[in-house]
């Protein structure tokens, strides 16, 4: 599990509450660092996703993206390595 500042979630909640007091409906996503990483989330790994409101399948913009200045057929690529999402053994380190 990565080391992450403990105060970060409190700071995010305080910012979120300040936004709500000013009428913003926005929520701020955060990394729940207290839960162990067991897999790469589908949001980052899946080529397509299903819209929960319509049931329609769409291209996942987090999977790859067009590099417009290189031409319409040039896209980024992904090499998601499942091993990077696992917590290392005590005293060991990740590949990062």
Secondary structure, 3 states (H helix, E strand, C coil): CCCCCCCHHHHHHHHHHHHHHCCCCCCCCCCCCCCCCCCCCHHHHCCEEECCCCCCEEECCCCCCECHHHCCCCECCCCCCHHHHCCCCCCCCCCC
